[in-house]
Amino acid sequence: MTNLTQKQLDSHWMAYTGNRQFKQDPRIITKASGAYYTDDKGRKIFDGLSGLWTCGLGHNVAEINEAVAEQIKTLDYSPAFQFGHEKSFQLSEKITEFLPTELNRVFFTGSGSESVDTALKVARAYWRKKGMGTKTKFIGRAKGYHGAGISGFSVGGIPANRTLYGQGLDSYHLPHTQVPGTEFTNGMAKQGAERADDLLNLITMHDASNIAAVIVEPMSGSAGVIVPPQGYLERLREICDQHNILLIFDEVITGFGRMGGDCGAIEFGVTPDVMTMAKQITNGAIPLGAVAFKQEIYDTFMEHGGPEYMLELPHGYTYSAHPVACAAGLASLEKIRSENLIARVKEMSGYFGDAVHSLRSSSTLITDIRNYGFAAGITLAAPDGEPAKRPFQVAMDMWEKGFYVRFGGDTIQLAPPFITESEEIDRLIDALSDSFHKLA
Ligand SMILES: Cc1ncc(COP(=O)(O)O)c(C=O)c1O
């Protein structure tokens, strides 16, 4: 049991948490190793979402721990502006090994939200540098999640994350790709690519001369794993090319293996102009985000940078390329490669997908199941008009049984660590089946 006092519990306003409910019945995690947490009651809990889509390698990874310890003893911090340290250059090169070759210039941030902010700011500034300063509007997508910043919620499309916050950036939204008739598709649906054509309507409405960029997650994660329909991303790419609009892939979840490919762009075969990343870079051990750009974007800033002592891009964060985070990133990405973990995800994703779809019969309230790689989303109906209630009940029941799964909106989300064994998938699915049965 936790020794925390009520005063301590009350003093922390927790992120994206039902604080009142949590503080009555705190779920306190004390340790983690491999695919498991330990809670304050000493129970072992399977990590069904790899932290927050962060810890594909599992927890307490010796190589990352050692790299962090070594780095903090050697160089704990160095100024992010005007001075450098070797690890950031090594890591940027390493990151590009996981991306399409055209994305070869990497900017560091401290989180996914900062990466999105960076991508959007650079998109506007890029057009201005090219003499097209009217290109300032952004196009996001319904159900998209792009972080908690003002820019992220503006282009994001999850209503609950938007309604409280008033005016954001000048942004418009494509429809999501959950097309009726594609429910319970294992992998990419055949229908739905036509939803990319809505971009043409937005271009007609606002004119390409006013639009800086389109930003989408190749696979929407936080909205409950919405997999791109076949041909959809290709069509977005085509329209952006035809109308001189930058295409940004937000790969904060899909980067570095979750899809069974090096990143979503490679797995789905479509190259954006800009890619945002975070989470899995350091395996969640230390906060770090990154944004990769096509070289032409970088070169545009260099060519229009003024005298060489001047900044080409007045933008950055105190913790951009933090040396300890870079050390963690290098160790994490090296381990993903040396253990061949992305191939493992690909190999086991069929097993995982079939297992997840076997849940369909466990409750009449399940209206959809979607999956790709090591990610799955299960939608639950809300006959009483309270869509978030049943996912919460399922997640709490799972926690009681020793499983952590994410509940968000009307969905349950699964993203097991890349190291998960098939028996662990079986146990997770059995436990979920039991929890769903209790709902019916
Ligand atoms: C696609 C995507 N973009 C951005 C973010 C924001 O990342 P962070 O929470 O590190 O700011 C997230 C977080 O879940 C995400 O899934």
The ligand as an SDF file (V2000), in Angstrom:
LIG
                    3D

 16 16  0  0  0  0  0  0  0  0999 V2000
    1.0370   11.2200  -32.5660 C   0  0  0  0  0  0  0  0  0  0  0  0
    1.4170   11.9990  -31.3500 C   0  0  0  0  0  0  0  0  0  0  0  0
    1.9110   13.2340  -31.4950 N   0  0  0  0  0  0  0  0  0  0  0  0
    2.2990   13.9690  -30.4430 C   0  0  0  0  0  0  0  0  0  0  0  0
    2.1890   13.4780  -29.1790 C   0  0  0  0  0  0  0  0  0  0  0  0
    2.6180   14.3200  -28.0130 C   0  0  0  0  0  0  0  0  0  0  0  0
    3.7500   13.7940  -27.4340 O   0  0  0  0  0  0  0  0  0  0  0  0
    4.1770   14.2600  -25.9640 P   0  0  0  0  0  0  0  0  0  0  0  0
    3.1350   13.7410  -25.0320 O   0  0  0  0  0  0  0  0  0  0  0  0
    5.5390   13.6450  -25.7820 O   0  0  0  0  0  0  0  0  0  0  0  0
    4.2400   15.7480  -25.9630 O   0  0  0  0  0  0  0  0  0  0  0  0
    1.6750   12.1970  -28.9680 C   0  0  0  0  0  0  0  0  0  0  0  0
    1.5370   11.6300  -27.6260 C   0  0  0  0  0  0  0  0  0  0  0  0
    0.9040   10.6480  -27.3940 O   0  0  0  0  0  0  0  0  0  0  0  0
    1.2710   11.4380  -30.0840 C   0  0  0  0  0  0  0  0  0  0  0  0
    0.7610   10.2190  -29.9510 O   0  0  0  0  0  0  0  0  0  0  0  0
  1  2  1  0
  2  3  1  0
  2 15  2  0
  3  4  2  0
  4  5  1  0
  5  6  1  0
  5 12  2  0
  6  7  1  0
  7  8  1  0
  8  9  2  0
  8 10  1  0
  8 11  1  0
 12 13  1  0
 12 15  1  0
 13 14  2  0
 15 16  1  0
M  END
$$$$
